[in-house]
Amino acid sequence: MPDTPAEVAASFPPPAGFAEQANASAELYEQAERDRLAFWAEQARRLHWATPFTEVLDWSDAPVAKWFVGGRLNVAYNCVDRHVEAGHGDRVAIHWVGEPVDDERTITYAQLQDEVSRAANALTELGLVAGDRVAIYLPMIPEAIVAMLACARLGAMHSVVFAGFSASALTARIQDAQAKLVITADGQYRRGKAASLKAAVDEAVAASDSVEHVLVVRRTGIDVDWTDGRDLWWHDVVNDASPQHDPEAFDSEHPLFLLYTSGTTGKPKGIVHTTGGYLTQSSYTHVNVFDVKPERDVFWCTADIGWVTGHTYIVYGPLSNGVTQVVYEGTPTSPDEHRHFQIIEKYGVTIYYTAPTLIRTFMKLGRQIPAEHDLSSLRLLGSVGEPINPEAWRWYRTVFGADRTPIVDTWWQTETGSIMISPLPGVTSTKPGSAMTPLPGISAMIVDDEGNQLQPGTGHGEQVSGYLVLDKPWPSMLRGIWGDPERFTETYWSRFAERGWYFAGDGARYGSDGEIWVLGRIDDVMNVSGHRISTAEVESALVGHSGVAEAAVVGATDEQTGQAICAFVILKARAANEDRDQMVDELRKQVATEISPIARPREIHVVPELPKTRSGKIMRRLLRDVAEGRELGDTSTLVDPSVFEAIRASK
Ligand code: WT7
């Protein structure tokens, strides 16, 4: 959204009271500017190192970075044990709120240490060693966090798969990572109903050759099929294990986790993160962007641990800082639309971090719902996942923040590991809709095709946008794509190869004060409610249906979800006579089962032809015009410009 002069005037300086007590002051930018590597070394020293590092950054093997070379540390020790040793064992780590009303658990740091140690011992019993991969397919229950930390404690990589993903998506991820263990639950609560999870795991494990055991948390009590010898109950093996476990220190570059995300092809990429750099930047951003005070704040990040936001700002960021947080299992509207507000009120949430799509949902429901609750504990609000439209930003600040709380709009990606571009809440004057500037220690630029930096302020009048690039390595950067070094280089480092820049896949432009306005993906990746889905993934699910000959998918602007999935399909001759509505229904279902209900297209159009160039490339730009109901752009490169009459007729 462009910043008109009126919007510039309406920028929001940090309230004086906030600035005075803020963890981060403007000094931080100066420090980082003076000596970037010394700055990061200082941030890294906020953690406990069993062996100190001897070099901050080794970039000689670019684009694979080594941060904090020679250092050794244990991530779980840093997130749990050291707080207990510092005398904070009685501090609440997690106020867990289940979806069923009154299903709640409070877990202190001492209890978390006990649980994580038991789980680590249990996993060791099952034969897990450092370097092994563990797939975690769990709802938002405390065991999910315990399982992740137990893996980290042992140096085993977790690969968390969002519990809303289908059995086939799970299979692909288990296979690619060659996971030895799957941790799941019998079922999960979704909008008040218990749904099976274990069944999807059974299907996935049957189709894979690496899994030795399935560890099952009893969550809903629903019936499950059982494979003796392979399947084990969490409460049997973890509860019986010893609560004493000595954490081993691992190399700073030891792999910590794998997380799959969508790219421009149908095959999800396993993003690899490592230990020291990831934890350093996660901890640093959490303390400075969210201004947390461990003694009194109650932090709440509403993401699911199936996404990177949950990894970094539910597990590693907050816990490394010894903070108290709320973890909520369910959907925001269960049992009704008051749920989030009730939770804020009940637990006195002070910092709330959510996605624009949810803010827009609340906006649509109206102010009377939040007005019924005391939200005065809130002192800072955050946004992530997609550009936040200025209207939603203002509404968020007024209705959640009583016109007094700062908002941090945080830009980052699965690949960046933690926040990269964001205001500092006690320093930055924010403009609604802009993520503002790179954090201290981070370097980003907006450049044109040739790599020339755009001029700040060109956002006025003529809207000049360019590519968002990260021109210097950062501690929590991805270290690769699992098993595919070529794809790693090709995807992120080839666009500006000669300069050695990372291309994020986003378009952006500068505003009048040099601040960054992220415009969204410019590749074939869609952003639906903050979830990344590739057009190729959905297309491949569609052509997987026996009646479909060809499919093209585009993301069209959607008021609610940011983008919505619009598909155009050509049917095979023998399917062409079948009932259209039924066919479309079947196809939508097909995508939901192949990928996830999140990927279910909003609309599917059965068309006689797709618009192609002479070289056979589908012109998505034009399909997007159709999906968004616009005048068609330039059609001169089409083989047959008349295809649009037929497409329009079939809409
Ligand atoms: C893509 C990354 C980062 C955790 C959630 C998504 C978009 C993310 C913002 C923001 C504008 C944003 C970008 C980015 N995005 N945050 N504050 N403003 N766009 O992680 O699934 O890896 O998606 O989300 O397009 O590339 P992800």
Boltz pocket constraint, residues with backbone or C-beta under 6 A from the ligand:
constraints:
  - pocket:
      binder: B
      contacts: [[A, 261], [A, 307], [A, 308], [A, 309], [A, 383], [A, 384], [A, 385], [A, 386], [A, 387], [A, 388], [A, 409], [A, 410], [A, 411], [A, 412], [A, 413], [A, 414], [A, 415], [A, 421], [A, 435], [A, 504], [A, 505], [A, 506], [A, 518], [A, 519], [A, 520], [A, 521], [A, 527], [A, 530], [A, 531], [A, 532]]
      max_distance: 6.0
